[in-house]
């Protein structure tokens, strides 16, 4: 066994640092996915009696979608001079009966939203979760142009549609996030919401793998194709 002098440790090379960073990122992502799976498994269809039971798995998944979006696109968005966020879209988070419950869990109140800038602060959107689905669905031309090929654009667009997919037809033809009253929220098809959560999680796992491997198999593509392409 070789014991290195702790007072004169070798300096890591750029390649070593990159490998270490990649390993740490992968370990963190795999740990998060495992936590998401456990969270969803604890919320079996038989135990999900109300929409309240979906809040935690929804918030967990949205947080990871948000983190991956930032990892992929924050460099581009940070230097953009054209802000795509609008206060009227931000208002949907407090008007929606479902989203408002999520942001309440964050300790955020409706009065915290700025009339001009919405939920934006110096670091970007202040909502870790509870954002209107359109915030993820929309991709500007600059973002799409920076992606290398059609597969990458397909994967990115699917990532952006995951949260919207979960709420489609939650109450008749009404999207989950468009329900405005708690009384109507109590009438949603909870098993359907849970099923779409599972579909979105499976797709997220495929997307996460693609971002590191650059490979999209036919079976992986078929999983992504289960996600609705309807726009919010």
C-alpha positions, 0 to 999 in steps of 0.5 A: 500500500502506497501512503502519500505524504499528507503535507505534500499531496499531489495536485489533481489534473484537470482530467482528474477533477472533471472525472471526480465532478462527473462521478459526484454528479452521477452519484447524486442523480442516482441517489435522487432517483432512488429516493423518487422511486421510494417516494412513489412506491410509498404512495401506492394507488390504493393508499392515494385517497385524495389529491393531497397524497400526490403533493410530495411525489409531484414536488419531488419530481418537479424539483429534479426536472428543474435541477436537470433543466438548470444543469442543461440550460442555465449557462444560456439563460444566464446571459440572455437579455430577453426575459421569457418569464411574465408576471401573468404566468407567475400568477397562475401558481397562486390562482391554481388550487393545486400549485398554491398548495405546493408553494405554501409548502415552500413557505411562500405566500401570494404577497411574496410575488413581485407585481412586475417580475413575478417569482424572479429574483437575482438567482432566477425563479424562486419557486423550487416547485409549484411552477405552471407547466408552461415554464418547462414546456417553453423553449426559445429558439436559442436553446433549441439551436444549441442542442446538437441534433434532433434526438437531443431536441426531442429529449429536451422537449420531453423533459419540458413536458413531464409536469404538464403530462401529469395533470392532463384531464385531471377533471374531465378535460380540465388540467390539474393546474387549471382547477381553481377551487378546492372543492373541484380539486377534491373531485380529480381522478387521483389514480390517473394522476398517480399513473401519469406520475409513474410515466413521467418518472420513467421518462425522467430516468431515460432522459437522465441516462441520455444526458450522460450517454448520448444514446437513445435506444428504441425502447427508451424512445418508446418510453418518452413517446408515452408523454403527451405532446399537448401544450398547456 
